[in-house]
Amino acid sequence: MKARANRTDRPMVVVGAGQGGIQAAESLRDEGWEGEIVLVGDEPHPPYHRPPLSKEALLDTLDFADIQLRGPEAIAAKGIDFRPGIHALSIDRAARTVALDDGSTLAYEGLVIATGGHNRRLPVPGGDLPDISSLRSIDDAYKFAAALGRAETVLVVGAGFVGLEIAACCRLCDKQVTVVERESRVLARAVAPVISEIYARLHRERGVTLEMEASVVEVLSKDGRATGVRLADGRILEADLIVAGIGLVPNDRLAKEAGLACELGVIVDTCARTADPDIVAVGDCTATAHAPGQPLHRLESVQNAVEQAKAGAAALMGREKPFVAPPWFWSDQYDIKMRSVGRSADHDRHVLRGDVANYRFSAFYFRGDTFLGADSLNAVQDHNAARRILDRGLPLSPEQLADPTFDIGKWARAAAPVA
Ligand SMILES: Cc1cc2nc3c(=O)[nH]c(=O)nc-3n(C[C@H](O)[C@H](O)[C@H](O)COP(=O)(O)OP(=O)(O)OC[C@H]3O[C@@H](n4cnc5c(N)ncnc54)[C@H](O)[C@@H]3O)c2cc1C
């Protein structure tokens, strides 16, 4: 790890002013960097929280003040030179400079790449029609909310979290909603089959039509406007509004062109370090392996962006503070909040506890006797307990959970009291 002075004549530069970028800039201060910090972001806005864009904010007035993470004054108060509306074009690692699209070049002492990702476009004829919506930025959300006001029927392509959250918002606005999904189950990449089944039931109960194992092969249009889609089986589904939620492509071009290793994103270790001791990368643009030899994966979550940013800022200052906590995230659909912690991907058994019929329960996942993680729907106490158990490595067993009198919260608190 490269030891670094608390100040040099070059600034620390953060490219990307989203969740990870603002955290990295602030964490550099927390880590003792006394020199200049420049935060460059290509959106015209100060950093903001993206999760509400597919949730309650879509139904409300989309007031930017409600989702802003830090205002310009708060950023300036930390001595951070925030430059909105500026896109970083390239990195010269030998000279330690970043070229910006305003024609200037920034020398850096250390560089944080926090460029997030962009939404994948539908890779079919008509998939690039300008009125196909997708939600990544506040400006996308303004555009979508306006189009939703004029629409009666909405077609959502993709039954991942963002797609299903949008579907729920549209139903709450009384729109007719169809979700088209290529896989045989909803949320297939993200959750266990048991949770997919429950979410499919929930959406059908609330009036969404789910078209499963259905691939869009063409977007149909009239006078340049999208009017519907053709499916692989030949059926045509018409809609006033089409929205695609088919995943994220990491913005790793800058890193790739600078010769940094990229696969699924900029490859970093648990301290957010790239192979260049002066460059870290954080958030949605990165891919990492949990342990040596484990496969690379990309986590797209607030927790990941924030924790990697803290680790990356520490690493730039020469300190090792790896981000190794179990991953967690949440999703809001209708009146149901799901909180997930850990992983379910490799489980070989699960235990359900609570009121499944009324969407107030948790699914706990095990591989053999090892507790891997839990998905909790409207069950925040279970989620908190599961986090504590995973954080401390407590020996939770399926047999304990099978006992209806077992109080997981009490057990977790007793086994690992707050210091
Ligand atoms: C609709 C939606 C709902 C979500 N819901 C949840 C949720 O419920 N729970 C959860 O945990 N997570 C959720 N997420 C994911 C979460 O918001 C992201 O994981 C998080 O924002 C990642 O932070 P980041 O800093 O890596 O990227 P971002 O927040 O995307 O910020 C990256 C910034 O970098 C800018 N940029 C890119 N390239 C350049 C360049 N070359 N020069 C300058 N600037 C550049 C981008 O324009 C952007 O402003 C959601 C995301 C979306 C879009």
The ligand as a MOL file (V3000), in Angstrom:
LIG
                    3D

  0  0  0     0  0            999 V3000
M  V30 BEGIN CTAB
M  V30 COUNTS 53 58 0 0 0
M  V30 BEGIN ATOM
M  V30 1 C -34.1450 3.3790 -10.5230 0
M  V30 2 C -33.1270 2.8370 -9.5560 0
M  V30 3 C -33.5470 2.2320 -8.3680 0
M  V30 4 C -32.6110 1.7320 -7.4630 0
M  V30 5 N -33.0520 1.1660 -6.2880 0
M  V30 6 C -32.1500 0.7280 -5.3760 0
M  V30 7 C -32.5710 0.2100 -4.1110 0
M  V30 8 O -33.7600 0.1130 -3.8260 0
M  V30 9 N -31.6300 -0.1790 -3.2080 0
M  V30 10 C -30.2830 -0.0890 -3.5010 0
M  V30 11 O -29.4460 -0.4470 -2.6540 0
M  V30 12 N -29.8480 0.3820 -4.6890 0
M  V30 13 C -30.7490 0.7920 -5.6360 0
M  V30 14 N -30.3160 1.2960 -6.8310 0
M  V30 15 C -28.8710 1.2490 -7.1470 0
M  V30 16 C -28.1110 2.4180 -6.5600 0
M  V30 17 O -28.7640 3.6350 -6.8010 0
M  V30 18 C -26.7250 2.4050 -7.2010 0
M  V30 19 O -26.1100 1.1850 -6.8480 0
M  V30 20 C -25.8640 3.5770 -6.7630 0
M  V30 21 O -26.4240 4.7950 -7.1920 0
M  V30 22 C -24.4630 3.4230 -7.3380 0
M  V30 23 O -23.6960 4.5640 -7.0600 0
M  V30 24 P -22.4880 4.9630 -8.0160 0
M  V30 25 O -21.8460 6.1330 -7.4120 0
M  V30 26 O -21.6800 3.7720 -8.3360 0
M  V30 27 O -23.1820 5.3660 -9.3960 0
M  V30 28 P -24.1800 6.5350 -9.7010 0
M  V30 29 O -24.9800 6.9000 -8.5000 0
M  V30 30 O -24.9130 6.0960 -10.9190 0
M  V30 31 O -23.2350 7.7770 -10.0650 0
M  V30 32 C -22.3480 7.7640 -11.1550 0
M  V30 33 C -22.2610 9.1760 -11.6890 0
M  V30 34 O -21.1230 9.2860 -12.5450 0
M  V30 35 C -21.4600 10.0570 -13.6760 0
M  V30 36 N -20.4690 9.7970 -14.7300 0
M  V30 37 C -20.3500 8.6820 -15.4860 0
M  V30 38 N -19.3070 8.7880 -16.3270 0
M  V30 39 C -18.7390 9.9940 -16.0980 0
M  V30 40 C -17.6310 10.6760 -16.6670 0
M  V30 41 N -16.8610 10.1170 -17.5860 0
M  V30 42 N -17.3550 11.9240 -16.2220 0
M  V30 43 C -18.1110 12.5090 -15.2430 0
M  V30 44 N -19.1740 11.8970 -14.6820 0
M  V30 45 C -19.4850 10.6520 -15.0970 0
M  V30 46 C -22.8700 9.5940 -13.9660 0
M  V30 47 O -23.5670 10.4600 -14.8340 0
M  V30 48 C -23.4510 9.5700 -12.5600 0
M  V30 49 O -23.9210 10.8240 -12.1830 0
M  V30 50 C -31.2350 1.8170 -7.7580 0
M  V30 51 C -30.8050 2.4150 -8.9650 0
M  V30 52 C -31.7320 2.9110 -9.8510 0
M  V30 53 C -31.2550 3.5470 -11.1430 0
M  V30 END ATOM
M  V30 BEGIN BOND
M  V30 1 1 1 2
M  V30 2 1 2 3
M  V30 3 2 2 52
M  V30 4 2 3 4
M  V30 5 1 4 5
M  V30 6 1 4 50
M  V30 7 2 5 6
M  V30 8 1 6 7
M  V30 9 1 6 13
M  V30 10 2 7 8
M  V30 11 1 7 9
M  V30 12 1 9 10
M  V30 13 2 10 11
M  V30 14 1 10 12
M  V30 15 2 12 13
M  V30 16 1 13 14
M  V30 17 1 14 15
M  V30 18 1 14 50
M  V30 19 1 15 16
M  V30 20 1 16 17
M  V30 21 1 16 18
M  V30 22 1 18 19
M  V30 23 1 18 20
M  V30 24 1 20 21
M  V30 25 1 20 22
M  V30 26 1 22 23
M  V30 27 1 23 24
M  V30 28 2 24 25
M  V30 29 1 24 26
M  V30 30 1 24 27
M  V30 31 1 27 28
M  V30 32 2 28 29
M  V30 33 1 28 30
M  V30 34 1 28 31
M  V30 35 1 31 32
M  V30 36 1 32 33
M  V30 37 1 33 34
M  V30 38 1 33 48
M  V30 39 1 34 35
M  V30 40 1 35 36
M  V30 41 1 35 46
M  V30 42 1 36 37
M  V30 43 1 36 45
M  V30 44 2 37 38
M  V30 45 1 38 39
M  V30 46 1 39 40
M  V30 47 2 39 45
M  V30 48 1 40 41
M  V30 49 2 40 42
M  V30 50 1 42 43
M  V30 51 2 43 44
M  V30 52 1 44 45
M  V30 53 1 46 47
M  V30 54 1 46 48
M  V30 55 1 48 49
M  V30 56 2 50 51
M  V30 57 1 51 52
M  V30 58 1 52 53
M  V30 END BOND
M  V30 END CTAB
M  END
